[in-house]
Amino acid sequence: MQSVIQKVEEKFKKGGVVDVKSGDTVKVHQKIREGNKERVQVFQGLVIRTDRKGSLTNRITVRRIASGVGVEKSFLLHSPLVLKVEVVKRSKVRRNYLSYMRERTGKSARLTSVEFDRQAVNTVVDKKAEEEAAKIAAEKAAEAEAEAAKKAAEEAEREAKFQEAVASHREG
């Protein structure tokens, strides 16, 4: 039997999350809200840490060098603000926490690349989302059909009024 906490967590989890590992180079698409505007910002860098896999609080720490300064950002993978995580490159590492990468720059910061199926890794199948999308599409199709029937009835009514007006004009 599930605890109350697990039930609540399951409710807020995303259906499918990309399997990200330490040593991956990723592009994280994040929704940024500035005033009343929203935009998507892409942060590309090396994953130096993965925390709590399989949990609602699954977190990755991504590091990149921006204008000569190291910048690290942590992302909650199940957050609604994280739209997409795309694995660009996989590297061979033996640790979960790559803190030693902070001291390295230039050629010494390179990691050995590993061949992987980029298409398969980045394709996430979210059955709940697909079912919801199909349901919404069916509802929209039904609404569009009802709207078309309503417009056709209005057009028929206008045509009948027009024919009535033409007939009364001819009589008078």
C-alpha positions, 0 to 999 in steps of 0.5 A: 500500500502506498503512503500518502506522500507517495500518492501525492508525488505520483500525482505531480511526477511527469510521465516520462523523463529523459535518463540523464547520467553524470558526464552527459552534455545536455540542453535544458529547455527552461521556461523563464517568466519576465514580468508578464512575458514568458520565454524558453531559455536553453542552458547547455552544459555538462551534468556534474551531479544527479540526485534522487533518481526515480523520485519527484525531487530528481535533480541534475546539476549542469555546469558550463563556462560562460564568458570565462566564468563557470556557471552551475545550475540545478534543475528539478527534472519533474518541475513544470518549468523544465520543458525538455532535457535533451542529451547531446553527448555521453561521456565515460565517467566512473563517478556520480559527482564530478566535482573535480571538473570545477578545477579543470579548463581547456583540454584537461576538461575533456571527457572521453565520448561514448557512442549512444543512440541519441534518438532513443535516449531523447525520445520519451514516451509519456502514456498519460500525456498521449492519452490526454492529448488524444482525449483533447483532440477528440473533444476539439474535433467534436467541438469543431463538428458542433460549430460547423453544424451550428454555422450550417443551421444559421446559413440555412436560416439566413437563406430561408429568410432571404428567399422569403424576402425575395418572394414578398418583394415579387408579390408587392 
